[in-house]
Each structure stands twice: as structure tokens, then as C-alpha cells.
Amino acid sequence: MGAYDSQTEGPAAAARAGLVREIDAEGVWAGDPVWREAFAAVPRHLFVPYYYVAGTRGYERRWGESPDPAARERWVRGAYEDVPLATRLRDGELLSSSSQPSLMARMLVALEVTDGDRVLEIGAGTGYNAALLAHRLGDDGLVTTVDVDPEITESARRHLAAAGYRPAVVTGDGARGVPERAPYDRIIATCALPGVPRAWVEQCAEEARILTPVATGLLALTVRGGGAEGRFLPSAAFFVPLRGVARERAAGDAGGVPPGALGDELFQFFAELIQGVLSPREAYEVWAREGMPGRERFGVSVGKDGEWVWLDDREGPLVWPLPV
């Protein structure tokens, strides 16, 4: 009975097919349809044997081993909803989650994986994303996933094995990469960072692609000549911070910023990118003057001399150090 009960497989397969149809309707896989088959094949419920759903009385724990058949049904159906699932809490703080499947799909398409690529994932989570990568590549040995928390890596390893996948699961500081399994053709981070660790660039092959959340955006970089450069994707992305690296962003004095801008997601993104360089009021003046730019107008260059953010053109005039 529970997460691995054969009675669960029918409802799980139906719910998984529904999730695939929902993501498909959004056109997410138009750029790389091969991912549709991966999402149709990999059983997400095996990676979330329990999870937490926020409610009016706090978090409700849904569990695949519940003795109540109705509770098990809620668990398996919830496992295939297109929402992020809280999987690990400590004193009310979210430590780990399974990301929203449609966002995962968008990121995997944007990663531009090709056959034979060696992929490093930063942030093992439940192991679900590593399973999707292993399924897509058809070779577990091409996929490495790393997390600093040994409890997370151990549970991810168990979930992967239960689903029939055995990529390399490493316990360590994701900001340092996994040099012993380098070089990588693709690096994808599923946790938020303030910048791009130099170690990632050094562990990449020439023309490798790095996709990582920075601020509330997704940054796609190409590695060339010992550096990396690229732009943000247009869409927003919100992730649990990489433990031990991401820092709290100070709100600062928002005087002089119109109330509407304070609630504008695109301005908040810009303000975080330029924090410590301009005050919120100065940031708003620049943002308004430049036509309230979206994420896709911003880029990042990573070199031996540091990390630089730019608007429209890396040659300036609007270029500044990435706050880290």
C-alpha cells in the first residue's frame, strides 16, 4: 500500500497524462518536443512520497503511505498538479521543493540539451529533474546532480533508484561544481544564486551552456574563451536560494519610487540587479528613462575580472558589477 502500490499506478498514469496535456497546451515543448516524452514517462509521484500543502491552519502533509484511501488519492493527484511542492521544512522554513513542472519544462527546453551532452545539475531536490535529464539523454552516466545537504542527496538517490534511474548524486557545495566529473556541456541550476560561480565556467567545455536563476530571472550563458556571456530569458522564475551562497537582499530606502513601481515585478528585478550600485530612487529613474525594460534586455558577462550586468549592449553605456 502507498507510494509504490500497484493500485496507485492507474491514477498516477492518468494524472501524469493530464499534466502533460496541460503543459503541451501552453506550447512549452514547441522548441524541443523530445521533452514531452520524458515528462510522460518519468513518474513524479515516486519523487514526492510526501509533500506539504499550505492551508489556513498551516501546512498539510500529504503522504503516499497514508492508510486512508482518499488521502492517498489526494496525494497522487496533487503530485501531478502544475505547482511547486514543498518537500522539506525546518522550523517553518522551506528548505527544498519540487519545482513547478511547466517551469522545469521551460528550463529544460532553454538548456538546449543535445544527444551525448554531459549535464551538471545544481540542486538535487527530489531527483525528479535529474531523472528527466537521464531519460532524455538515455544514459545515466551523462548526468550529475549535487546538493550540500546529505539528507536531500540520500532521498534523491532513493527516489531515482525507485524510478529506475542512477545518475551520479553528489553531496557537496553546488557553488563549487563537481570538478571530478567535468567537463560539462550543460549546467542547470534549480536554486537561486546571486551570481554565476567562476567554478562552473571553469568546469565547462567550450560552447557549453549554463542556465541559472539570478534575481527573479533565468540567465542563459554560453561559455567561450574562458568566460561566459548571455542574456536573461523573458519569463520570471522564483526558486529556493542555494544554501550557503545566496544572501538576503536589503530593502533599502524606497523613497522617491512611485508605489506602482514598487509592486512592478520587472522593476523589482532591475532593482535587485543594481542593488548597491544605485539607490531605489536612482534605479527607478534609470528604469523609467530606458523604457521600463523587461528581463530579456539585460545580459551578464562573466570573466576573470568579475561579473558584469549590462542593458542592451555589453559595451555600455549601462554596465555595472553584478551584486554578489
N, C-alpha and C positions, 0 to 999 in steps of 0.2 A: 504494500500500500504506500502511496505517496509519490515523491518526485520521479521514481523510476518504475512505478507500477504500470503494467501494460494497459490498464484501464485509462490511464492518463493520455496515452498516445493518440487516440482518436480525437478527443477535444483539442489536444495540443496541435495536431496537424491542421485541424480546421481553423484554429485561431491563428496559426502561423500563415496559412494561406490568405486569411483576411488581412493580416499585416502587410504581406507582400503586395496584395491588390491596392491597399491604401497608399503605400509608398510609390507604387507603379503609377497610380493616378496623378501623382504630383510631378511626374516626369523626371524623377531624380536620376534614373538609370539611363536616360537618353544618351548620355556621353559614353557610357561603358556598360552595355546590357548584361555582361557576364556576371555582374554582381547580383542581379536578380536571382539567379540560380543559387548563389551562395546563401542568400537570405532565406530562400525557400527550403534549403537543405539543413542548415545548422539550427538545432533545437535550442532556442533561447531559454526555455524553462529549465533546462539542465544546468544553466549557469546562474540561475537565481532560485535555488531551493527554498530561500526565504527572502523577503524584502519588506520594506516599510512604506506605508502609505499615510501621508499626513491627513489628519482629520481634526474635528473640533475639539476632541479630547486628547490631542497629541498624535503620536504615530501608532498606526495599527500594524501589527506584524502578520503578514500573510505567509503561510508555511505549507510546503508541499507534502509534509508528513502529518498534517492535521487529521485527527480521527473523524472529523466532521466532513462528509462528502461535499456539502455545499461550500464549506470553507476551502476545500481543495479545488473546487471548480472556480471560485473567485481568484484563487492563486494562479491557476494555469491561464485563465483568461487575461488576468492582469499582466502576466508575464509577456503577453503579445500585444499589449496596448502600445501605441506610438508615443510613449512618455519615458522620461528617465526614471529609474527605480533606485531608491535609496537602499543600499545593501549593507552598509556598515555605519553604525552610530556609536559615539562615545560621549557621554555627558551631554547629549543633545546636539553634538556637533557632527555634521556629515563628513565622514572620512573617505567613503568610497561609494560609487554608484555605477549602475549600468546606464550608459548614455541613451538618449532618445534614438531609437533605431533609424528614423529618417535622417537625423543629423549624422549618424555613423555612416549611413549610405552616401550622403553628400560628400563627407570627408574621404571615404574610400574611393569614390569616383575622382575627386580632386587630386588624390595621391598619384593617379595615373600609373598604376601598377601594370607591369608587363611580365610575361612569362619568364621565369628564371630570376626575377629580382630577389635580392636579399633585403628583407624588411626588418627594421627595428621599431618596436612599439614602446613608447614611454608611458607607463601607467598601465599595469596589467589588469586592474579592475577585476571583473568576474572571470576574465578569459574569453569572453564572447567575441570581442573584436579580433583577438589572435586566432580564434577558430575560423572566423570568416576569411581572414587572410590566408590561413593554411589551406582552407577549402579552395579558395580562388587559385592559389599557386600550385596546388596538388602535390606539395612537398613540405612536410612539417619542418624539415631541416633548414628551410629558407627563412623561417620566421623566428624572431627573438622578441620576447616581451620582458620588461623589467619593472620592478616596483621595490620601494625601500622597505615596505612592511612585510616581514616574513609570513604573517598570518594571511595576508592578501595573496602572496605568491603561492602559498601552500594550497589555499582553497581554489585558486585559479587552476593550478596543476590538476587538482582532483576533478574539477568541472570539465576541463579539457579531455582528460582521460575518459571520463564517463561518456563524453560525446564522440570519442574515437579519434582525438587529435593529440599530438605530442610535440608541439613546438618547444623550443628552449625557453624555460621560465626561470628568470634570474632574479635573485634578491640583491638589490644594490641601489645606489643613488642614480636615479634616471638622468640627472643633470650631467653625470659623468659618462653617460652612454654605457656600452658594453664592448670595450675595445678588443677583448679576446675573440669576439665573433665578427669583427669588422673585416673588410669594408662593406658598407651598406649602399644599396641603390635607392632605398626609400627609408625615411624616418617619419613616423607619425606619432604625435603626442596627443593623448586623450586626457590631459590635465592642463590647467592654465599655468603659464610661466610669465615672468616679467620680461624675458628676452630669450635669445637663442644661445644656448651654451656653446662655447667655442669647441668643446669636445665633440659635439655632434658633427660639426663641419669637418673636423679632422678625421673622423671615422667614416666619412662618406667617400664613395668613388666619384670620379669626375662626372659631371652632368647628373648627379643624384638629385633627388627632390626631397625637400623637408616640408612637412605640413604641421603647423603647431598653432594652438591658440595663444594669442597675445592680446592683452587688454580684453575686449569683448569681441575680437575678430579672429579670423583664421588666416594665418600668414603662410603663403606658399613660396618657397625659396628654391632656386637652382644653384647647385654648388659648381663653381668654376674657379680654377687657378688658385686654390687655397682659400677662397672666400665664398660668400653666398649672397644672392640678391633676389628680390622678388616683391610681389605686391600682396595686399590683403584681398581676400575674396569679398564679394558684396554682402554676404549674409552674416548675421550675428551668430555668436557661439558663446555659451556660458558653461564653464567647467569647474570642477573642484580643483583648487590650487595644488600644484606639486608640492608635497610636504617637504619643508626644509629649504625651499628656494623662494617661492612666491612670498611677497611681503604685503602687509596692509598698505593700502593707498590712503593717505591723509586727505580728508575732505577739503581742507583749506578754507580760506575766506571767499565765499561766493558773492560778495558784494559787487554790484555792477553787472551781474549776469541776469538777464531777464528770466522770470520764473518759468516761462515756456521752454527756454533753452535748458534749464536745469533738469527738466523732465524729458528732454530730447535724447534718445539713445545714441544718435550719431554725434551729438556734441559731447556727451559723456565719454564716448570712445576717444574722441580727439583730446579731450581734457586729460584723460588718463595717459595718453601717449606723450603729451607735452608737459606732464606734471613735473614741477621742479625747474622747468625752463621758463615758463610763463605763468603768471597768476591766472586764476579762473577768469577774471575780467579781461585780461590781455588775450587769453586764449579765445574767449568769445569774440573779441574784436577781429582777430585774425580769421576765425572760422566764418564769421558773417561776411567779411571782406572777400574771402575766397569762394563765396557762393554756397556756403554750408555743405562742404564736400562729404560724400559718402566714403565708406571704407575703401572701396576699390581705387580711390585716387591716392591712397597712401602706400608707400613702399618702405622696405628696410634693406640696408646693405650691411653685411657682416664681414669685417676684415680684421687683420691683426691689430689695427689701431682702435677697435671697438665696434659698436653697433650704432647705426645712424638711421633715423627716420626721415623720410622726405615726402613732400607733397608734389605730385605730378612728375617731377624730374629730379633725379638724384644729383644733378649738377646745380640744383638750387633754383631760386634763392631761399626757399624754405627747407632747410636741412638742420637737424638738431640731434644730439645724442639721445639714444633710447634710454629712458629712465629704468634703471635696474637696481 
